Amino acid sequence: MKFGKLLSVLVASSMLAGPVVAQQAQDTLAVSQTDAEERIRTSVKIKMRAQSISAAACYLQMGMEPTALRTPLDEQIVEFEKFVTALVEGDASLNITQPEARKKTHFAAERVTNAWVPVKDAAMNIVAGNGAVTDTDVILSRNLDILEQGHNFTAELVQQYANPAESTLADLFTIVISTRQGMLSQKISKEACMVTNANGSSKKLGETMSVFENTLFALRDGMPGTGIEAAPTAAIAERLSEAIEQWTAVKPLLEEAKSGANIAPEQQALQMDRLNDLKVKMLDVSTLYVDYMISKRS
């Protein structure tokens, strides 16, 4: 998907905030700043876990378990479900102290769960050592549905908890864009694995890389006309610059994979390791954005 088209879709999504601001403000009156921050942050982790699981499934199905796979696949599955449950029922261990009261958010969580069930079943087969090509196919084919539902879930929570009474459209748009980046780093990892194994699309990989890179620079420097403003704090700008350095380091490996070259297992492991590091950095960035946005509530 071209960058401009992606921005158009997300602008339309963000504009849904307008008519429901008053009700959302009422729904979140009793929620603390920490609780609100953790809800948005946890929704971001759901999207990242979904993509990490897909990438891990691809690598593991190849018979490869790189040291970069820091969290075993089975643990990622448990974490995914814990995060979704926490956003509905609350979880003190995640600083989400209250159950979700808003029905629309419940429905968004239910759609994520429905998209997740077949992916979980296939992933558990792989964890148990009984995985077949059909299991990987299920995970990869259902991945776009989880992506869509996860994005919609995050958008609902951003509109609900990022102080809709005070946040501008540009604020909401920027935070939704920033929270996608960690997920995209793992989507790139998955697509690179698929291309290397001759069951993926070099074109799709190139498009995802382009969206990630353009968004990364836009978040730091701004992009007039798209709704993305330059990093609002020095800390966010610094983290984005660090992420750009990490992206610059891994990009040549991805370009080689995109070309269809035969990639050695050691190089694939390095590629995955660096993309995992980038995922962590982008989670730091999205956390700073969430903190900045929620601080407007106080």
ZATIBA-619495 format. One record per residue (C-alpha): residue number from 1; residue in three letters; x, y, z; chain. Coordinates in Angstrom, 2 decimals. Example, Ala and Ser with C-alpha at 12.3 -4.5 7.8 and 13.67 -1.06 7.14 Angstrom:
<rs>
+-----+-----+---------+---------+---------+-------+
|   n | res |      c1 |      c2 |      c3 | chain |
+-----+-----+---------+---------+---------+-------+
|   1 | Ala |   12.30 |   -4.50 |    7.80 |     A |
|   2 | Ser |   13.67 |   -1.06 |    7.14 |     A |
+-----+-----+---------+---------+---------+-------+
</rs>
This chain:
<rs>
+-----+-----+---------+---------+---------+-------+
|   n | res |      c1 |      c2 |      c3 | chain |
+-----+-----+---------+---------+---------+-------+
|   1 | Met |    0.00 |    0.00 |    0.00 |     A |
|   2 | Lys |    1.37 |    3.39 |   -0.94 |     A |
|   3 | Phe |    2.24 |    5.73 |    1.90 |     A |
|   4 | Gly |   -0.25 |    8.39 |    0.80 |     A |
|   5 | Lys |   -3.07 |    5.85 |    0.61 |     A |
|   6 | Leu |   -2.21 |    4.54 |    4.08 |     A |
|   7 | Leu |   -2.34 |    8.06 |    5.47 |     A |
|   8 | Ser |   -5.74 |    8.65 |    3.87 |     A |
|   9 | Val |   -7.15 |    5.51 |    5.50 |     A |
|  10 | Leu |   -5.78 |    6.45 |    8.92 |     A |
|  11 | Val |   -6.99 |   10.04 |    8.67 |     A |
|  12 | Ala |  -10.50 |    8.75 |    7.97 |     A |
|  13 | Ser |  -10.24 |    6.40 |   10.95 |     A |
|  14 | Ser |   -9.02 |    9.15 |   13.26 |     A |
|  15 | Met |  -11.80 |   11.53 |   12.20 |     A |
|  16 | Leu |  -14.34 |    9.16 |   13.72 |     A |
|  17 | Ala |  -13.37 |   10.66 |   17.08 |     A |
|  18 | Gly |  -15.33 |   13.86 |   16.54 |     A |
|  19 | Pro |  -18.97 |   12.78 |   17.07 |     A |
|  20 | Val |  -18.26 |   10.65 |   20.13 |     A |
|  21 | Val |  -15.87 |   12.86 |   22.10 |     A |
|  22 | Ala |  -18.35 |   13.78 |   24.80 |     A |
|  23 | Gln |  -19.40 |   10.20 |   25.50 |     A |
|  24 | Gln |  -15.81 |    8.97 |   25.53 |     A |
|  25 | Ala |  -14.80 |   11.68 |   27.97 |     A |
|  26 | Gln |  -17.62 |   10.55 |   30.26 |     A |
|  27 | Asp |  -16.58 |    6.89 |   29.91 |     A |
|  28 | Thr |  -13.01 |    7.64 |   31.00 |     A |
|  29 | Leu |  -13.60 |   10.08 |   33.87 |     A |
|  30 | Ala |  -12.83 |    7.48 |   36.53 |     A |
|  31 | Val |   -9.76 |    6.04 |   34.80 |     A |
|  32 | Ser |   -6.39 |    7.17 |   36.10 |     A |
|  33 | Gln |   -3.65 |    8.54 |   33.87 |     A |
|  34 | Thr |   -1.54 |    5.42 |   34.45 |     A |
|  35 | Asp |   -4.47 |    3.14 |   33.65 |     A |
|  36 | Ala |   -5.19 |    5.03 |   30.42 |     A |
|  37 | Glu |   -1.54 |    4.91 |   29.36 |     A |
|  38 | Glu |   -1.31 |    1.17 |   29.96 |     A |
|  39 | Arg |   -4.47 |    0.46 |   28.00 |     A |
|  40 | Ile |   -3.10 |    2.12 |   24.88 |     A |
|  41 | Arg |    0.37 |    0.66 |   25.41 |     A |
|  42 | Thr |   -1.02 |   -2.84 |   25.86 |     A |
|  43 | Ser |   -3.07 |   -2.59 |   22.68 |     A |
|  44 | Val |    0.15 |   -1.74 |   20.84 |     A |
|  45 | Lys |    1.77 |   -4.86 |   22.29 |     A |
|  46 | Ile |   -1.11 |   -6.97 |   20.97 |     A |
|  47 | Lys |   -0.34 |   -5.89 |   17.41 |     A |
|  48 | Met |    3.37 |   -6.48 |   17.91 |     A |
|  49 | Arg |    2.78 |   -9.95 |   19.35 |     A |
|  50 | Ala |    0.55 |  -10.90 |   16.43 |     A |
|  51 | Gln |    3.30 |  -10.02 |   13.97 |     A |
|  52 | Ser |    6.05 |  -11.57 |   16.10 |     A |
|  53 | Ile |    4.10 |  -14.83 |   16.22 |     A |
|  54 | Ser |    3.73 |  -14.83 |   12.43 |     A |
|  55 | Ala |    7.43 |  -14.17 |   11.90 |     A |
|  56 | Ala |    8.44 |  -16.80 |   14.46 |     A |
|  57 | Ala |    6.11 |  -19.36 |   12.88 |     A |
|  58 | Cys |    7.73 |  -18.79 |    9.50 |     A |
|  59 | Tyr |   11.27 |  -19.18 |   10.86 |     A |
|  60 | Leu |   10.41 |  -22.18 |   13.02 |     A |
|  61 | Gln |    8.61 |  -23.93 |   10.17 |     A |
|  62 | Met |   11.90 |  -23.66 |    8.28 |     A |
|  63 | Gly |   13.51 |  -25.66 |   11.07 |     A |
|  64 | Met |   15.36 |  -22.58 |   12.23 |     A |
|  65 | Glu |   15.24 |  -21.18 |   15.74 |     A |
|  66 | Pro |   17.55 |  -18.16 |   15.82 |     A |
|  67 | Thr |   18.85 |  -16.79 |   19.10 |     A |
|  68 | Ala |   16.97 |  -13.61 |   18.17 |     A |
|  69 | Leu |   13.76 |  -15.44 |   19.07 |     A |
|  70 | Arg |   14.07 |  -14.15 |   22.62 |     A |
|  71 | Thr |   10.57 |  -14.99 |   23.72 |     A |
|  72 | Pro |    9.58 |  -18.53 |   22.77 |     A |
|  73 | Leu |    6.56 |  -18.82 |   20.53 |     A |
|  74 | Asp |    4.43 |  -20.43 |   23.23 |     A |
|  75 | Glu |    5.12 |  -17.56 |   25.63 |     A |
|  76 | Gln |    4.14 |  -15.03 |   22.99 |     A |
|  77 | Ile |    0.84 |  -16.85 |   22.54 |     A |
|  78 | Val |    0.16 |  -16.66 |   26.30 |     A |
|  79 | Glu |    1.08 |  -12.96 |   26.36 |     A |
|  80 | Phe |   -1.22 |  -12.14 |   23.44 |     A |
|  81 | Glu |   -4.20 |  -13.62 |   25.26 |     A |
|  82 | Lys |   -3.21 |  -12.00 |   28.54 |     A |
|  83 | Phe |   -3.10 |   -8.57 |   26.92 |     A |
|  84 | Val |   -6.53 |   -8.92 |   25.29 |     A |
|  85 | Thr |   -8.10 |  -10.22 |   28.51 |     A |
|  86 | Ala |   -6.51 |   -7.39 |   30.53 |     A |
|  87 | Leu |   -8.04 |   -4.75 |   28.28 |     A |
|  88 | Val |  -11.49 |   -6.22 |   28.85 |     A |
|  89 | Glu |  -11.40 |   -7.43 |   32.45 |     A |
|  90 | Gly |   -8.50 |   -5.44 |   33.91 |     A |
|  91 | Asp |   -5.19 |   -6.79 |   35.22 |     A |
|  92 | Ala |   -3.41 |   -5.19 |   38.16 |     A |
|  93 | Ser |   -0.09 |   -6.74 |   37.10 |     A |
|  94 | Leu |   -0.27 |   -4.60 |   33.94 |     A |
|  95 | Asn |   -1.49 |   -1.50 |   35.82 |     A |
|  96 | Ile |   -4.90 |   -1.83 |   34.18 |     A |
|  97 | Thr |   -6.89 |   -1.57 |   37.36 |     A |
|  98 | Gln |  -10.48 |   -1.54 |   36.13 |     A |
|  99 | Pro |  -12.60 |   -3.57 |   33.71 |     A |
| 100 | Glu |  -13.51 |   -1.86 |   30.47 |     A |
| 101 | Ala |  -16.93 |   -0.20 |   30.68 |     A |
| 102 | Arg |  -17.44 |    0.93 |   27.10 |     A |
| 103 | Lys |  -19.42 |   -1.52 |   24.94 |     A |
| 104 | Lys |  -17.85 |   -0.36 |   21.69 |     A |
| 105 | Thr |  -14.41 |   -1.20 |   23.04 |     A |
| 106 | His |  -15.68 |   -4.63 |   24.14 |     A |
| 107 | Phe |  -16.86 |   -5.29 |   20.60 |     A |
| 108 | Ala |  -13.45 |   -4.28 |   19.21 |     A |
| 109 | Ala |  -11.74 |   -6.71 |   21.61 |     A |
| 110 | Glu |  -14.15 |   -9.48 |   20.58 |     A |
| 111 | Arg |  -13.27 |   -8.98 |   16.92 |     A |
| 112 | Val |   -9.57 |   -9.33 |   17.77 |     A |
| 113 | Thr |  -10.27 |  -12.56 |   19.65 |     A |
| 114 | Asn |  -12.32 |  -14.00 |   16.78 |     A |
| 115 | Ala |   -9.49 |  -13.30 |   14.35 |     A |
| 116 | Trp |   -6.98 |  -14.80 |   16.79 |     A |
| 117 | Val |   -8.54 |  -18.23 |   17.43 |     A |
| 118 | Pro |   -7.49 |  -20.02 |   14.19 |     A |
| 119 | Val |   -4.03 |  -18.44 |   14.39 |     A |
| 120 | Lys |   -3.57 |  -19.68 |   17.96 |     A |
| 121 | Asp |   -4.60 |  -23.22 |   17.05 |     A |
| 122 | Ala |   -2.10 |  -23.34 |   14.19 |     A |
| 123 | Ala |    0.67 |  -21.77 |   16.28 |     A |
| 124 | Met |    0.13 |  -24.29 |   19.08 |     A |
| 125 | Asn |    0.53 |  -27.11 |   16.57 |     A |
| 126 | Ile |    3.92 |  -25.67 |   15.63 |     A |
| 127 | Val |    4.91 |  -25.26 |   19.30 |     A |
| 128 | Ala |    4.01 |  -28.91 |   19.94 |     A |
| 129 | Gly |    6.20 |  -30.03 |   17.06 |     A |
| 130 | Asn |    3.20 |  -31.15 |   15.03 |     A |
| 131 | Gly |    3.17 |  -28.18 |   12.70 |     A |
| 132 | Ala |    2.53 |  -28.65 |    9.02 |     A |
| 133 | Val |    2.75 |  -26.34 |    6.05 |     A |
| 134 | Thr |   -0.99 |  -25.81 |    6.39 |     A |
| 135 | Asp |   -0.49 |  -24.37 |    9.89 |     A |
| 136 | Thr |    1.97 |  -21.79 |    8.64 |     A |
| 137 | Asp |   -0.41 |  -21.01 |    5.78 |     A |
| 138 | Val |   -3.24 |  -20.41 |    8.26 |     A |
| 139 | Ile |   -1.11 |  -18.08 |   10.38 |     A |
| 140 | Leu |    0.09 |  -16.06 |    7.42 |     A |
| 141 | Ser |   -3.24 |  -15.94 |    5.60 |     A |
| 142 | Arg |   -5.17 |  -14.87 |    8.73 |     A |
| 143 | Asn |   -2.51 |  -12.35 |    9.67 |     A |
| 144 | Leu |   -4.06 |   -9.45 |    7.77 |     A |
| 145 | Asp |   -7.35 |   -9.89 |    9.60 |     A |
| 146 | Ile |   -5.59 |   -9.69 |   12.98 |     A |
| 147 | Leu |   -3.70 |   -6.64 |   11.75 |     A |
| 148 | Glu |   -6.90 |   -4.89 |   10.75 |     A |
| 149 | Gln |   -8.77 |   -5.75 |   13.94 |     A |
| 150 | Gly |   -5.75 |   -4.90 |   16.10 |     A |
| 151 | His |   -5.40 |   -1.53 |   14.43 |     A |
| 152 | Asn |   -9.10 |   -0.80 |   14.92 |     A |
| 153 | Phe |   -8.81 |   -1.81 |   18.59 |     A |
| 154 | Thr |   -5.89 |    0.55 |   19.16 |     A |
| 155 | Ala |   -7.70 |    3.35 |   17.34 |     A |
| 156 | Glu |  -10.73 |    2.89 |   19.62 |     A |
| 157 | Leu |   -8.56 |    3.04 |   22.74 |     A |
| 158 | Val |   -6.61 |    6.07 |   21.51 |     A |
| 159 | Gln |   -9.82 |    7.95 |   20.79 |     A |
| 160 | Gln |  -11.25 |    6.91 |   24.14 |     A |
| 161 | Tyr |   -8.30 |    7.46 |   26.47 |     A |
| 162 | Ala |   -5.95 |   10.00 |   24.88 |     A |
| 163 | Asn |   -7.98 |   12.89 |   26.27 |     A |
| 164 | Pro |  -10.35 |   13.33 |   23.34 |     A |
| 165 | Ala |  -11.66 |   16.58 |   24.80 |     A |
| 166 | Glu |   -8.22 |   18.19 |   24.47 |     A |
| 167 | Ser |   -6.45 |   16.26 |   21.70 |     A |
| 168 | Thr |   -6.50 |   17.63 |   18.18 |     A |
| 169 | Leu |   -7.10 |   15.49 |   15.12 |     A |
| 170 | Ala |   -3.37 |   15.76 |   14.37 |     A |
| 171 | Asp |   -2.58 |   14.45 |   17.89 |     A |
| 172 | Leu |   -4.83 |   11.42 |   17.51 |     A |
| 173 | Phe |   -3.59 |   10.75 |   14.00 |     A |
| 174 | Thr |    0.07 |   10.91 |   15.03 |     A |
| 175 | Ile |   -0.32 |    8.56 |   17.97 |     A |
| 176 | Val |   -2.16 |    5.99 |   15.82 |     A |
| 177 | Ile |    0.62 |    6.20 |   13.22 |     A |
| 178 | Ser |    3.37 |    5.90 |   15.83 |     A |
| 179 | Thr |    1.83 |    2.83 |   17.43 |     A |
| 180 | Arg |    1.88 |    1.01 |   14.08 |     A |
| 181 | Gln |    5.65 |    1.14 |   13.71 |     A |
| 182 | Gly |    6.62 |   -1.66 |   16.08 |     A |
| 183 | Met |    4.03 |   -3.89 |   14.45 |     A |
| 184 | Leu |    5.40 |   -3.01 |   11.00 |     A |
| 185 | Ser |    8.93 |   -4.00 |   12.05 |     A |
| 186 | Gln |    7.62 |   -7.50 |   12.74 |     A |
| 187 | Lys |    5.51 |   -7.54 |    9.58 |     A |
| 188 | Ile |    8.74 |   -6.81 |    7.67 |     A |
| 189 | Ser |   10.44 |   -9.71 |    9.48 |     A |
| 190 | Lys |    7.61 |  -12.06 |    8.53 |     A |
| 191 | Glu |    7.53 |  -10.93 |    4.90 |     A |
| 192 | Ala |   11.32 |  -11.19 |    4.56 |     A |
| 193 | Cys |   11.16 |  -14.76 |    5.88 |     A |
| 194 | Met |    8.43 |  -15.60 |    3.38 |     A |
| 195 | Val |   10.35 |  -14.14 |    0.45 |     A |
| 196 | Thr |   13.48 |  -16.05 |    1.45 |     A |
| 197 | Asn |   11.45 |  -19.26 |    1.43 |     A |
| 198 | Ala |    9.93 |  -18.50 |   -1.96 |     A |
| 199 | Asn |    6.38 |  -18.22 |   -0.64 |     A |
| 200 | Gly |    6.21 |  -14.45 |   -0.26 |     A |
| 201 | Ser |    6.07 |  -11.31 |   -2.36 |     A |
| 202 | Ser |    9.10 |   -9.08 |   -2.86 |     A |
| 203 | Lys |    6.70 |   -6.32 |   -3.88 |     A |
| 204 | Lys |    4.75 |   -6.53 |   -0.61 |     A |
| 205 | Leu |    7.98 |   -6.55 |    1.39 |     A |
| 206 | Gly |    9.18 |   -3.47 |   -0.48 |     A |
| 207 | Glu |    5.88 |   -1.68 |    0.14 |     A |
| 208 | Thr |    5.95 |   -2.42 |    3.87 |     A |
| 209 | Met |    9.57 |   -1.28 |    4.10 |     A |
| 210 | Ser |    8.67 |    1.96 |    2.31 |     A |
| 211 | Val |    5.73 |    2.69 |    4.61 |     A |
| 212 | Phe |    7.85 |    1.99 |    7.69 |     A |
| 213 | Glu |   10.75 |    4.17 |    6.52 |     A |
| 214 | Asn |    8.61 |    7.09 |    5.34 |     A |
| 215 | Thr |    6.62 |    7.06 |    8.56 |     A |
| 216 | Leu |    9.79 |    6.92 |   10.64 |     A |
| 217 | Phe |   11.21 |   10.08 |    9.08 |     A |
| 218 | Ala |    7.81 |   11.78 |    9.07 |     A |
| 219 | Leu |    7.38 |   11.21 |   12.80 |     A |
| 220 | Arg |   10.74 |   12.78 |   13.53 |     A |
| 221 | Asp |   10.72 |   15.63 |   11.01 |     A |
| 222 | Gly |    7.03 |   16.11 |   10.23 |     A |
| 223 | Met |    5.30 |   15.79 |    6.88 |     A |
| 224 | Pro |    3.22 |   18.85 |    5.95 |     A |
| 225 | Gly |   -0.06 |   18.04 |    4.30 |     A |
| 226 | Thr |   -0.41 |   14.56 |    5.78 |     A |
| 227 | Gly |   -1.34 |   15.41 |    9.35 |     A |
| 228 | Ile |    1.95 |   14.18 |   10.81 |     A |
| 229 | Glu |    3.71 |   16.80 |   12.90 |     A |
| 230 | Ala |    7.37 |   16.77 |   13.91 |     A |
| 231 | Ala |    8.30 |   15.04 |   17.17 |     A |
| 232 | Pro |    6.74 |   17.14 |   19.95 |     A |
| 233 | Thr |    9.51 |   16.57 |   22.52 |     A |
| 234 | Ala |   13.29 |   16.24 |   22.49 |     A |
| 235 | Ala |   13.05 |   12.76 |   24.01 |     A |
| 236 | Ile |   10.77 |   11.52 |   21.21 |     A |
| 237 | Ala |   13.02 |   13.07 |   18.56 |     A |
| 238 | Glu |   16.07 |   11.39 |   20.10 |     A |
| 239 | Arg |   14.43 |    7.95 |   20.20 |     A |
| 240 | Leu |   13.29 |    8.34 |   16.60 |     A |
| 241 | Ser |   16.84 |    9.21 |   15.53 |     A |
| 242 | Glu |   18.08 |    6.06 |   17.29 |     A |
| 243 | Ala |   15.40 |    4.04 |   15.50 |     A |
| 244 | Ile |   16.50 |    5.52 |   12.16 |     A |
| 245 | Glu |   20.07 |    4.40 |   12.89 |     A |
| 246 | Gln |   18.83 |    0.87 |   13.64 |     A |
| 247 | Trp |   16.73 |    0.86 |   10.48 |     A |
| 248 | Thr |   19.70 |    2.01 |    8.41 |     A |
| 249 | Ala |   21.71 |   -0.93 |    9.77 |     A |
| 250 | Val |   19.12 |   -3.61 |    8.95 |     A |
| 251 | Lys |   17.87 |   -2.22 |    5.64 |     A |
| 252 | Pro |   20.73 |   -3.66 |    3.48 |     A |
| 253 | Leu |   19.92 |   -7.16 |    4.78 |     A |
| 254 | Leu |   16.28 |   -6.67 |    3.84 |     A |
| 255 | Glu |   17.17 |   -5.32 |    0.40 |     A |
| 256 | Glu |   19.17 |   -8.49 |   -0.20 |     A |
| 257 | Ala |   16.26 |  -10.65 |    0.90 |     A |
| 258 | Lys |   13.89 |   -8.64 |   -1.29 |     A |
| 259 | Ser |   16.14 |   -9.26 |   -4.31 |     A |
| 260 | Gly |   15.53 |  -13.00 |   -3.99 |     A |
| 261 | Ala |   19.13 |  -13.80 |   -3.11 |     A |
| 262 | Asn |   19.93 |  -16.99 |   -1.23 |     A |
| 263 | Ile |   20.22 |  -15.82 |    2.39 |     A |
| 264 | Ala |   22.36 |  -17.88 |    4.76 |     A |
| 265 | Pro |   20.72 |  -18.95 |    8.05 |     A |
| 266 | Glu |   23.20 |  -16.84 |   10.04 |     A |
| 267 | Gln |   22.22 |  -13.75 |    8.06 |     A |
| 268 | Gln |   18.52 |  -14.48 |    8.53 |     A |
| 269 | Ala |   19.12 |  -14.75 |   12.28 |     A |
| 270 | Leu |   20.94 |  -11.40 |   12.26 |     A |
| 271 | Gln |   18.11 |   -9.85 |   10.27 |     A |
| 272 | Met |   15.51 |  -11.08 |   12.75 |     A |
| 273 | Asp |   17.63 |   -9.99 |   15.72 |     A |
| 274 | Arg |   17.98 |   -6.45 |   14.39 |     A |
| 275 | Leu |   14.28 |   -6.19 |   13.61 |     A |
| 276 | Asn |   13.50 |   -7.34 |   17.15 |     A |
| 277 | Asp |   15.77 |   -4.58 |   18.46 |     A |
| 278 | Leu |   13.93 |   -2.13 |   16.23 |     A |
| 279 | Lys |   10.60 |   -3.37 |   17.57 |     A |
| 280 | Val |   11.76 |   -2.61 |   21.12 |     A |
| 281 | Lys |   12.92 |    0.86 |   20.09 |     A |
| 282 | Met |    9.60 |    1.61 |   18.41 |     A |
| 283 | Leu |    7.75 |    0.47 |   21.52 |     A |
| 284 | Asp |    9.83 |    3.03 |   23.43 |     A |
| 285 | Val |    8.80 |    5.68 |   20.91 |     A |
| 286 | Ser |    5.10 |    4.82 |   21.06 |     A |
| 287 | Thr |    5.28 |    4.79 |   24.87 |     A |
| 288 | Leu |    6.70 |    8.33 |   24.84 |     A |
| 289 | Tyr |    3.92 |    9.44 |   22.49 |     A |
| 290 | Val |    1.29 |    7.86 |   24.74 |     A |
| 291 | Asp |    2.81 |    9.52 |   27.83 |     A |
| 292 | Tyr |    2.87 |   12.88 |   26.04 |     A |
| 293 | Met |   -0.73 |   12.58 |   24.86 |     A |
| 294 | Ile |   -2.16 |   11.29 |   28.14 |     A |
| 295 | Ser |   -0.34 |   14.05 |   30.05 |     A |
| 296 | Lys |   -2.79 |   16.49 |   28.46 |     A |
| 297 | Arg |   -5.48 |   14.95 |   30.62 |     A |
| 298 | Ser |   -3.90 |   16.33 |   33.77 |     A |
+-----+-----+---------+---------+---------+-------+
</rs>
